[in-house]
Amino acid sequence: MTALKSHARDYRLLSNQFFRLLPYQVLMLVINAANIIIDSVFASNSIGKAAMSAIGFYSPLDHFLYAVSITLVSGSQLLVGKSMGKNHLDSLQSIFSTDLIVSAVVSCCLSVLMVLASVTGLAGLFVEDAAELAAVNDYFMGMAPGIPALILGQQLFSFLSMENQTRRTTAASIACIALNTGMDLLLVAVLKAGTFGLGLASSVAEWTFFGVMAWFYISGKSDIRFSRKTFRKKTAFAIIRQGYSGALSRFVEMFRCFVVNLLLIRYVASLGLSVFAAVNSVMAVFWPVPFGMMAVTRMMLGVSLGEEDRKSVSDIMRIGILRGGLLQVCITAFIILMAVPFSSLFWSAGDPAFEMTVTGFRIIPLCMPLSVFSLLFACYAQATDNKFLKIVLPVVDGAAGVVLLSLLLIPGMGMTGLWIANILNGLLCLTLIVSYAISKNRRAVRSLEDLLVFPENFGVPENDRMDIEIRQLSEVMSISGQVVDFCLQRGVDKRRAIYAGLAMEEMAGNIVSHGFAADKKSHCVNIRVVRKEDDIILRLRDDCIPFNPSERMRIIDNPEDPCGNIGLRIVYGLARDVRYQFLLGLNVLTVVM
């Protein structure tokens, strides 16, 4: 019963962490979505349908840019998480600097290519109408300067989230959206700069977003510092190798958008492209929720996989699928209810595009709960390096399923066929995940653990691990005996077993004394004791204010008072290694005996 209560409390701790991180990850993704919908409103009301077609035509390139950015973000996140989970903190500096240098080089090259595409009129290969082609070229030229800020800004946002700088990321996000609105008003509505002004407004906003966050590192306040000297080619390749599968769906979405655009032009005419752009611009505000869940899951999984913590991995996935899925169902219902008001943002009630847009808002949101499931499993496959699912699932979800179903349904059903194709694609991905688990386990799926198909030899066996939950000071007194008994029952010599018990009691007591009393919130300490090979690993995780025992020892170290802070001194003297991290809003202390 005690073990079940401890598991339930640890689950709540992870759940609280998941939903504490989620709003900030969603916010990062909402920036682009909000800018798109702001641009779309100004485009449809101040410029015309040619501008909406330009935004729709830019959509595949937008997917490509985000795919590049997500490759670097997800790769660096997983490397950082696993390094933290394994207590390899020295590598963080290299990951940070290498990620930013690669991002800068790649984004500048893409910006130059965007300018060349605008100057040469490359879009003329796909756009025949002269007015629409001019709008596309001008939009490309306006968007090009913002590409480096877009990609670099997302990298900084990711690292700032890990450093718990949520206020700064929030301020940068609000500034970006507000400035884009103001610049659209000035350049499009007042100065009549057309689609070039539309794109330039977004570029200025992206540079503001980047600048607000970059100042934290420029001012020297960060724990992680940028240095060209720590750039490593090996790390660059590791980031790309770890991250490419996380962005694979975005890469193939670019192909999907091109195919869908061509199908719409052929079977529904340019009206279909305008409707598709209108629906996508609003849906882009809500898609950050499942993608934000994916980002949070990736960060949390990286740490748990580094620790080889099988139970935490299962719990993180369960939180995302069940609680995250319920949140997504509520959002889906809201979008369907708001179908008419959303459509009114772009068209008047008598416009032929109006009813087509309303139908889109009533059907396509139904694919979102299914996408939560698919995205989280794609994230898990990437984190565990599942060589089959990490490639096949993003390809099917991102392009193959929708393209195939659209080819079958759009010719006969028009726009409705496209909306239905997205729902059927979600069911196809769910079938793929379940079928893979059945083939690997060679039995029917009975639990989430069966679906996860853990890698062989992953994690510590249940009998070599003990979990304890501490919620008040009186519980600390019994912890030493529990740790000593655990060690002795697993063949650890009596001397080390006693040392481990003393160390755990001292560290847990410090957290309760200093952390629990720091505010009026309810707190808990999750304690894990692991026997791994010849080591006894003690890990304490709590949701209190940051408390670094190493820093405390340094601050109060007084040669004239050798007995000062004697408890911590004894622990550091007995332990082979002591590592502290403030990780994703949680204190994590690891002691190796």
C-alpha positions as CSV (number, residue, x, y, z in Angstrom):
1,M,0.0,0.0,0.0
2,T,2.9,2.4,0.9
3,A,4.5,1.7,-2.5
4,L,1.2,2.5,-4.3
5,K,0.8,5.8,-2.4
6,S,4.4,6.7,-3.2
7,H,3.8,5.9,-6.9
8,A,0.7,8.0,-6.9
9,R,2.4,11.0,-5.4
10,D,5.4,10.7,-7.8
11,Y,2.8,10.6,-10.6
12,R,1.2,13.8,-9.3
13,L,4.7,15.4,-9.1
14,L,5.4,14.5,-12.8
15,S,1.9,15.6,-13.8
16,N,2.3,18.9,-12.1
17,Q,5.6,19.4,-13.8
18,F,4.1,18.4,-17.2
19,F,1.3,21.0,-17.0
20,R,3.6,23.6,-15.5
21,L,5.9,23.4,-18.5
22,L,3.1,23.0,-21.1
23,P,1.9,26.6,-21.2
24,Y,5.4,28.0,-22.0
25,Q,6.0,25.4,-24.8
26,V,2.6,26.1,-26.2
27,L,3.4,29.8,-26.1
28,M,6.5,29.4,-28.2
29,L,4.5,27.6,-30.9
30,V,1.6,30.1,-30.6
31,I,3.9,33.0,-31.6
32,N,4.1,31.8,-35.2
33,A,0.4,30.7,-35.2
34,A,-0.7,34.1,-33.9
35,N,1.4,35.9,-36.4
36,I,-0.1,33.9,-39.2
37,I,-3.7,34.5,-38.2
38,I,-2.9,38.3,-37.7
39,D,-1.3,38.4,-41.1
40,S,-4.3,36.5,-42.6
41,V,-6.8,38.9,-41.1
42,F,-4.9,41.9,-42.5
43,A,-4.4,40.1,-45.8
44,S,-8.1,39.3,-46.3
45,N,-9.4,42.6,-45.2
46,S,-6.7,45.1,-46.4
47,I,-5.2,43.4,-49.5
48,G,-7.4,40.7,-50.9
49,K,-7.5,37.0,-51.9
50,A,-4.2,37.2,-53.7
51,A,-2.6,37.9,-50.4
52,M,-4.4,34.9,-48.8
53,S,-3.1,32.8,-51.7
54,A,0.4,34.0,-51.0
55,I,0.1,33.0,-47.3
56,G,-1.3,29.6,-48.4
57,F,1.6,29.1,-50.9
58,Y,4.1,30.1,-48.2
59,S,2.7,27.4,-45.9
60,P,4.9,24.5,-47.2
61,L,8.0,26.7,-46.7
62,D,6.9,27.6,-43.2
63,H,6.7,23.8,-42.5
64,F,10.2,23.4,-43.9
65,L,11.6,26.2,-41.7
66,Y,10.0,24.8,-38.6
67,A,11.3,21.3,-39.5
68,V,14.8,22.6,-39.6
69,S,14.3,24.4,-36.3
70,I,12.7,21.4,-34.6
71,T,15.5,19.2,-35.8
72,L,18.0,21.3,-33.8
73,V,15.6,22.0,-30.9
74,S,14.6,18.4,-30.4
75,G,18.1,17.0,-30.9
76,S,19.6,19.5,-28.4
77,Q,16.8,18.9,-25.9
78,L,17.2,15.2,-25.9
79,L,21.0,15.4,-25.6
80,V,20.7,17.9,-22.7
81,G,18.1,15.8,-21.0
82,K,20.1,12.6,-21.2
83,S,23.2,14.4,-20.1
84,M,21.4,15.7,-17.1
85,G,19.9,12.3,-16.4
86,K,23.3,10.7,-16.4
87,N,24.9,13.7,-14.5
88,H,27.2,14.5,-17.5
89,L,26.8,18.3,-16.9
90,D,30.1,19.2,-18.5
91,S,28.7,18.6,-22.0
92,L,25.9,21.2,-21.7
93,Q,28.1,24.1,-22.7
94,S,29.2,22.3,-25.9
95,I,25.6,21.4,-26.8
96,F,24.4,25.0,-26.3
97,S,27.2,26.6,-28.3
98,T,27.2,24.1,-31.1
99,D,23.4,24.3,-31.5
100,L,23.5,28.1,-31.9
101,I,26.3,28.1,-34.4
102,V,24.7,25.4,-36.5
103,S,21.4,27.3,-36.3
104,A,23.0,30.6,-37.4
105,V,24.8,29.1,-40.4
106,V,21.7,27.1,-41.6
107,S,19.2,29.9,-41.1
108,C,21.4,32.5,-42.9
109,C,21.7,30.2,-45.9
110,L,17.9,29.7,-46.0
111,S,17.3,33.4,-45.8
112,V,19.6,34.0,-48.9
113,L,17.8,31.2,-50.8
114,M,14.4,32.9,-49.9
115,V,15.6,36.2,-51.4
116,L,16.8,34.4,-54.6
117,A,13.4,32.6,-54.9
118,S,11.7,36.0,-54.7
119,V,14.0,37.7,-57.2
120,T,13.9,34.9,-59.8
121,G,10.2,34.4,-59.4
122,L,10.6,30.7,-58.7
123,A,7.0,30.5,-57.6
124,G,6.0,31.0,-61.2
125,L,6.5,27.2,-61.7
126,F,3.3,26.7,-59.6
127,V,1.4,30.0,-59.7
128,E,0.0,31.1,-63.1
129,D,-2.0,34.2,-62.1
130,A,0.2,37.3,-62.4
131,A,-1.3,39.1,-59.5
132,E,-0.9,36.1,-57.2
133,L,2.7,35.5,-58.4
134,A,3.6,39.2,-57.6
135,A,2.0,38.8,-54.1
136,V,4.0,35.6,-53.4
137,N,7.3,37.1,-54.5
138,D,6.8,40.2,-52.4
139,Y,5.8,38.1,-49.4
140,F,8.9,36.0,-49.7
141,M,11.1,39.1,-49.8
142,G,9.5,40.4,-46.6
143,M,9.8,37.1,-44.7
144,A,13.4,36.4,-45.7
145,P,15.1,38.7,-43.1
146,G,13.3,37.1,-40.2
147,I,14.4,33.5,-40.9
148,P,17.6,33.7,-38.8
149,A,15.7,35.2,-35.9
150,L,12.9,32.6,-36.2
151,I,15.3,29.6,-35.9
152,L,17.7,31.1,-33.4
153,G,14.8,32.3,-31.3
154,Q,13.4,28.9,-31.0
155,Q,16.7,27.5,-29.8
156,L,17.0,30.1,-27.1
157,F,13.4,29.6,-26.0
158,S,14.2,25.9,-25.5
159,F,17.3,26.5,-23.4
160,L,15.6,29.3,-21.4
161,S,12.8,26.9,-20.5
162,M,15.4,24.5,-19.1
163,E,16.9,27.3,-17.1
164,N,13.4,28.1,-15.7
165,Q,13.4,31.6,-17.3
166,T,9.7,31.5,-18.0
167,R,9.1,35.2,-17.4
168,R,11.6,36.2,-20.0
169,T,10.2,33.8,-22.6
170,T,6.7,35.0,-21.9
171,A,7.8,38.6,-22.3
172,A,9.5,37.8,-25.6
173,S,6.4,36.1,-26.9
174,I,4.1,38.9,-25.9
175,A,6.4,41.5,-27.5
176,C,6.6,39.5,-30.7
177,I,2.8,39.2,-31.1
178,A,2.2,42.8,-30.2
179,L,4.9,44.2,-32.5
180,N,3.7,42.1,-35.4
181,T,0.1,43.5,-35.0
182,G,1.4,47.0,-34.8
183,M,3.7,46.7,-37.8
184,D,0.9,45.0,-39.9
185,L,-1.3,48.0,-39.0
186,L,1.4,50.4,-40.0
187,L,2.8,48.7,-43.1
188,V,-0.3,47.1,-44.5
189,A,-3.3,49.2,-43.4
190,V,-1.7,52.6,-43.4
191,L,1.3,52.6,-45.8
192,K,-0.3,50.0,-48.1
193,A,3.0,48.1,-48.5
194,G,1.0,44.9,-49.6
195,T,2.3,41.5,-49.0
196,F,5.9,42.7,-48.7
197,G,4.8,44.8,-45.7
198,L,3.0,41.8,-44.4
199,G,6.1,39.7,-44.4
200,L,8.4,42.4,-43.2
201,A,6.2,43.0,-40.1
202,S,6.7,39.3,-39.2
203,S,10.4,39.6,-39.7
204,V,10.7,42.6,-37.4
205,A,8.6,40.8,-34.7
206,E,10.8,37.7,-34.9
207,W,14.0,39.8,-34.4
208,T,12.3,41.4,-31.3
209,F,11.5,37.9,-30.0
210,F,15.1,36.8,-30.4
211,G,16.6,40.0,-28.9
212,V,14.6,39.9,-25.7
213,M,15.8,36.3,-25.0
214,A,19.4,36.8,-26.3
215,W,19.9,39.7,-23.8
216,F,19.8,37.1,-20.9
217,Y,22.9,35.4,-22.3
218,I,24.6,38.6,-23.5
219,S,24.3,40.1,-20.0
220,G,26.1,37.1,-18.5
221,K,23.2,36.1,-16.2
222,S,22.8,32.6,-17.6
223,D,24.4,29.4,-16.2
224,I,25.1,28.2,-19.7
225,R,27.4,30.5,-21.7
226,F,28.0,30.7,-25.4
227,S,31.6,30.1,-26.6
228,R,32.9,29.4,-30.1
229,K,35.6,27.4,-28.4
230,T,33.2,24.8,-27.2
231,F,31.8,24.1,-30.7
232,R,32.3,20.4,-31.6
233,K,31.6,18.8,-35.0
234,K,30.8,15.6,-33.2
235,T,28.2,17.3,-31.1
236,A,26.7,19.0,-34.2
237,F,26.2,15.6,-35.9
238,A,24.8,14.2,-32.7
239,I,22.2,16.9,-32.5
240,I,21.1,16.3,-36.1
241,R,21.2,12.6,-35.7
242,Q,19.1,12.7,-32.5
243,G,16.7,15.4,-33.8
244,Y,16.0,14.7,-37.4
245,S,13.3,12.1,-36.7
246,G,11.5,14.6,-34.5
247,A,11.2,17.0,-37.4
248,L,10.6,14.4,-40.1
249,S,6.9,14.9,-40.0
250,R,7.4,18.7,-40.6
251,F,9.7,18.0,-43.6
252,V,7.2,15.6,-45.2
253,E,4.4,18.0,-44.4
254,M,6.0,20.4,-46.9
255,F,5.5,17.7,-49.6
256,R,2.0,17.1,-48.3
257,C,1.1,20.8,-48.6
258,F,2.4,21.0,-52.1
259,V,0.3,18.0,-53.2
260,V,-2.8,19.2,-51.4
261,N,-2.4,22.7,-52.9
262,L,-2.2,21.3,-56.4
263,L,-5.2,19.0,-55.8
264,L,-7.3,22.0,-54.5
265,I,-6.3,24.1,-57.4
266,R,-7.3,21.4,-59.8
267,Y,-10.6,20.2,-58.2
268,V,-11.8,23.3,-56.2
269,A,-9.9,26.2,-57.9
270,S,-8.1,29.0,-56.1
271,L,-11.1,29.4,-53.8
272,G,-10.2,26.1,-52.2
273,L,-6.6,27.3,-51.6
274,S,-8.0,30.5,-49.9
275,V,-10.4,28.5,-47.7
276,F,-7.6,26.1,-46.8
277,A,-5.3,29.0,-45.8
278,A,-8.1,30.5,-43.7
279,V,-8.8,27.3,-41.8
280,N,-5.1,26.6,-41.3
281,S,-4.4,30.1,-40.0
282,V,-6.9,29.6,-37.1
283,M,-6.1,25.9,-36.5
284,A,-2.4,27.0,-36.2
285,V,-3.4,28.8,-33.0
286,F,-4.6,25.4,-31.5
287,W,-2.1,23.0,-33.0
288,P,0.6,24.3,-30.6
289,V,-1.2,22.5,-27.7
290,P,-0.5,18.9,-29.0
291,F,2.9,20.0,-30.3
292,G,3.6,21.6,-26.9
293,M,2.7,18.3,-25.2
294,M,5.2,16.7,-27.5
295,A,8.0,19.2,-26.6
296,V,7.3,18.8,-22.8
297,T,7.3,15.0,-23.2
298,R,10.5,15.1,-25.1
299,M,12.3,17.1,-22.4
300,M,11.0,15.0,-19.5
301,L,11.6,11.7,-21.3
302,G,15.2,12.7,-22.0
303,V,15.9,13.0,-18.3
304,S,14.1,9.8,-17.4
305,L,15.8,7.9,-20.2
306,G,19.1,9.2,-19.0
307,E,18.3,7.9,-15.5
308,E,17.0,4.6,-17.0
309,D,13.8,5.2,-15.0
310,R,11.2,2.9,-16.6
311,K,8.4,3.9,-14.2
312,S,8.8,7.6,-14.9
313,V,8.9,7.0,-18.6
314,S,5.6,5.1,-18.4
315,D,4.1,7.8,-16.2
316,I,5.1,10.7,-18.5
317,M,3.5,9.0,-21.5
318,R,0.4,8.2,-19.5
319,I,0.1,11.8,-18.3
320,G,0.4,13.0,-21.9
321,I,-2.0,10.5,-23.4
322,L,-4.8,10.6,-20.7
323,R,-4.7,14.1,-19.2
324,G,-3.3,15.7,-22.3
325,G,-5.7,13.9,-24.4
326,L,-8.7,15.1,-22.3
327,L,-7.5,18.7,-22.6
328,Q,-7.3,18.3,-26.4
329,V,-10.9,16.9,-26.5
330,C,-12.1,20.1,-24.8
331,I,-10.2,22.3,-27.2
332,T,-11.6,20.3,-30.2
333,A,-15.2,20.9,-28.9
334,F,-14.5,24.6,-28.5
335,I,-13.2,24.9,-32.1
336,I,-16.3,23.1,-33.5
337,L,-18.6,25.4,-31.5
338,M,-16.8,28.5,-32.8
339,A,-16.9,27.4,-36.5
340,V,-19.2,30.3,-37.6
341,P,-17.5,33.1,-35.6
342,F,-14.0,31.9,-36.8
343,S,-15.2,31.8,-40.4
344,S,-16.6,35.3,-40.1
345,L,-13.1,36.6,-39.5
346,F,-12.4,36.0,-43.2
347,W,-15.6,36.0,-45.2
348,S,-19.0,37.5,-45.1
349,A,-22.0,35.1,-44.7
350,G,-23.0,35.4,-48.4
351,D,-19.5,34.6,-49.7
352,P,-19.2,31.0,-51.3
353,A,-16.0,30.6,-49.2
354,F,-17.9,31.1,-45.9
355,E,-19.8,27.7,-45.8
356,M,-16.8,25.8,-47.0
357,T,-14.8,27.3,-44.1
358,V,-17.5,26.6,-41.6
359,T,-17.5,22.9,-42.7
360,G,-13.8,22.8,-42.3
361,F,-13.9,24.1,-38.7
362,R,-16.6,21.5,-37.9
363,I,-14.7,18.5,-39.2
364,I,-10.9,18.9,-39.2
365,P,-10.6,19.5,-35.4
366,L,-11.7,15.9,-34.8
367,C,-8.3,14.7,-35.9
368,M,-6.6,16.5,-33.1
369,P,-7.1,14.0,-30.2
370,L,-5.8,11.3,-32.4
371,S,-2.8,13.4,-33.3
372,V,-1.9,13.7,-29.6
373,F,-1.5,10.0,-29.4
374,S,0.5,9.8,-32.6
375,L,2.8,12.8,-31.7
376,L,3.6,11.4,-28.3
377,F,4.5,8.0,-29.6
378,A,6.6,9.6,-32.3
379,C,8.4,11.5,-29.6
380,Y,8.9,8.3,-27.6
381,A,10.2,6.5,-30.6
382,Q,12.7,9.4,-31.2
383,A,13.9,9.4,-27.6
384,T,14.4,5.6,-27.5
385,D,15.9,5.5,-31.0
386,N,13.3,3.1,-32.2
387,K,14.6,2.8,-35.8
388,F,11.3,1.7,-37.3
389,L,8.6,3.9,-35.6
390,K,10.8,7.0,-35.5
391,I,10.8,7.0,-39.3
392,V,7.6,5.3,-40.4
393,L,5.2,7.1,-38.0
394,P,6.2,10.7,-38.8
395,V,6.2,9.9,-42.6
396,V,2.7,8.4,-42.4
397,D,1.3,11.0,-40.1
398,G,3.0,13.9,-41.8
399,A,2.4,13.1,-45.4
400,A,1.8,9.6,-46.7
401,G,-1.5,9.0,-45.0
402,V,-3.1,12.4,-45.8
403,V,-1.7,12.5,-49.4
404,L,-3.0,9.0,-50.2
405,L,-6.4,9.7,-48.7
406,S,-6.7,13.1,-50.3
407,L,-5.9,11.7,-53.7
408,L,-8.8,9.3,-53.1
409,L,-11.3,11.7,-51.6
410,I,-10.8,15.2,-52.9
411,P,-11.7,14.5,-56.6
412,G,-15.1,13.3,-55.5
413,M,-15.8,15.2,-52.4
414,G,-13.9,18.5,-52.8
415,M,-12.9,20.3,-49.7
416,T,-14.9,17.9,-47.5
417,G,-12.7,15.1,-48.7
418,L,-9.6,16.9,-47.5
419,W,-11.1,17.4,-44.0
420,I,-12.1,13.8,-43.7
421,A,-8.7,12.6,-45.0
422,N,-7.1,14.2,-41.9
423,I,-9.3,12.2,-39.5
424,L,-8.8,8.9,-41.3
425,N,-5.0,9.6,-41.2
426,G,-5.2,9.8,-37.4
427,L,-6.9,6.4,-37.2
428,L,-4.3,5.0,-39.6
429,C,-1.5,6.1,-37.3
430,L,-3.2,4.6,-34.2
431,T,-3.5,1.3,-36.1
432,L,0.1,1.4,-37.0
433,I,1.2,1.9,-33.4
434,V,-0.9,-0.9,-32.0
435,S,0.1,-3.3,-34.8
436,Y,3.7,-2.6,-34.2
437,A,3.3,-3.4,-30.5
438,I,1.5,-6.6,-31.2
439,S,4.1,-7.7,-33.6
440,K,7.0,-7.0,-31.2
441,N,5.3,-8.5,-28.1
442,R,3.6,-11.3,-30.0
443,R,0.4,-10.9,-28.0
444,A,-2.5,-8.5,-27.7
445,V,-1.9,-5.1,-26.2
446,R,-3.1,-5.1,-22.6
447,S,-1.5,-2.0,-21.1
448,L,0.4,1.2,-22.0
449,E,3.7,-0.6,-21.2
450,D,2.8,-3.2,-23.9
451,L,2.4,-0.3,-26.4
452,L,5.7,1.3,-25.3
453,V,7.7,-1.8,-26.1
454,F,10.7,-0.9,-23.9
455,P,14.2,-1.6,-25.3
456,E,15.7,-4.8,-23.9
457,N,17.7,-4.4,-20.7
458,F,16.4,-0.9,-20.1
459,G,16.1,0.3,-16.5
460,V,16.8,-1.2,-13.2
461,P,14.7,-4.3,-12.1
462,E,12.0,-3.6,-9.7
463,N,13.7,-5.5,-6.8
464,D,16.8,-3.3,-7.2
465,R,14.9,-0.1,-6.6
466,M,13.0,1.5,-3.7
467,D,10.8,4.6,-3.9
468,I,9.9,6.7,-0.8
469,E,7.7,9.8,-0.5
470,I,8.4,12.4,2.2
471,R,5.8,15.1,2.9
472,Q,6.7,16.1,6.5
473,L,9.7,16.3,8.8
474,S,8.5,13.4,11.0
475,E,8.8,11.0,8.1
476,V,12.5,11.9,7.7
477,M,13.4,10.1,10.9
478,S,12.5,6.6,9.6
479,I,14.2,7.0,6.2
480,S,17.7,6.0,7.3
481,G,16.5,2.6,8.5
482,Q,14.6,1.9,5.3
483,V,17.7,2.7,3.2
484,V,20.0,0.6,5.3
485,D,17.6,-2.4,5.2
486,F,17.3,-2.1,1.4
487,C,21.1,-2.1,1.0
488,L,21.7,-5.0,3.3
489,Q,19.0,-7.1,1.7
490,R,20.9,-6.7,-1.6
491,G,24.3,-7.7,-0.4
492,V,25.8,-4.3,0.2
493,D,28.4,-4.3,3.0
494,K,27.1,-3.0,6.3
495,R,29.5,0.1,6.3
496,R,28.3,1.4,3.0
497,A,24.7,0.6,3.9
498,I,24.9,2.7,7.0
499,Y,26.6,5.6,5.2
500,A,23.9,5.5,2.5
501,G,21.2,5.7,5.2
502,L,22.9,8.7,7.0
503,A,23.4,10.5,3.7
504,M,19.8,10.1,2.7
505,E,18.5,11.2,6.1
506,E,20.7,14.3,6.0
507,M,19.8,15.4,2.5
508,A,16.1,14.7,2.9
509,G,16.1,16.7,6.2
510,N,17.8,19.6,4.5
511,I,15.1,19.7,1.8
512,V,12.3,19.6,4.2
513,S,13.8,22.2,6.6
514,H,14.9,24.7,3.9
515,G,12.5,24.0,1.0
516,F,9.1,23.2,2.6
517,A,9.2,26.3,4.9
518,A,10.2,28.7,2.0
519,D,6.5,29.2,1.0
520,K,3.0,28.3,1.9
521,K,2.6,25.7,-0.8
522,S,2.3,21.9,-0.3
523,H,5.5,20.1,-1.2
524,C,6.9,16.6,-1.4
525,V,10.2,14.9,-1.9
526,N,10.4,11.8,-4.1
527,I,13.3,9.6,-3.1
528,R,14.7,6.7,-5.1
529,V,17.3,4.3,-4.0
530,V,18.9,2.1,-6.7
531,R,21.3,-0.7,-6.6
532,K,23.1,-0.7,-10.0
533,E,26.1,-3.0,-10.4
534,D,28.4,-2.1,-7.5
535,D,26.9,1.4,-6.8
536,I,24.2,2.6,-4.5
537,I,22.5,5.6,-6.2
538,L,20.4,7.9,-4.0
539,R,18.2,10.4,-6.0
540,L,16.0,13.0,-4.4
541,R,13.5,15.0,-6.5
542,D,11.4,17.9,-5.1
543,D,9.3,20.8,-6.3
544,C,10.6,23.4,-3.8
545,I,12.6,26.5,-4.5
546,P,16.1,25.9,-6.0
547,F,18.4,24.6,-3.2
548,N,21.9,23.6,-4.2
549,P,23.7,21.9,-1.3
550,S,27.1,22.4,-3.0
551,E,26.5,26.2,-3.2
552,R,25.3,26.2,0.4
553,M,28.5,24.6,1.5
554,R,30.6,27.1,-0.4
555,I,28.7,30.1,1.0
556,I,28.9,29.1,4.6
557,D,32.4,27.5,4.5
558,N,34.2,29.0,7.5
559,P,37.7,27.7,8.4
560,E,37.2,29.1,12.0
561,D,34.2,26.9,12.5
562,P,35.0,23.4,11.3
563,C,31.8,22.0,12.8
564,G,29.6,24.4,10.7
565,N,27.2,22.5,8.4
566,I,28.7,19.2,9.6
567,G,25.9,17.1,8.1
568,L,26.6,18.2,4.5
569,R,30.3,17.9,5.1
570,I,29.9,14.3,6.2
571,V,27.7,13.5,3.1
572,Y,30.3,15.0,0.7
573,G,33.0,13.1,2.5
574,L,31.3,9.7,2.3
575,A,29.9,9.9,-1.2
576,R,31.8,9.0,-4.3
577,D,29.9,11.6,-6.3
578,V,27.2,14.3,-5.5
579,R,25.5,16.1,-8.4
580,Y,22.7,18.8,-8.2
581,Q,20.5,20.1,-11.0
582,F,17.5,22.4,-11.0
583,L,15.8,20.6,-13.8
584,L,12.6,21.7,-15.6
585,G,11.3,23.3,-12.4
586,L,12.4,20.5,-10.0
587,N,15.4,20.1,-7.7
588,V,17.2,16.8,-8.5
589,L,20.0,15.7,-6.2
590,T,21.9,12.5,-7.0
591,V,24.4,10.9,-4.5
592,V,26.5,7.9,-5.5
593,M,27.9,5.8,-2.7
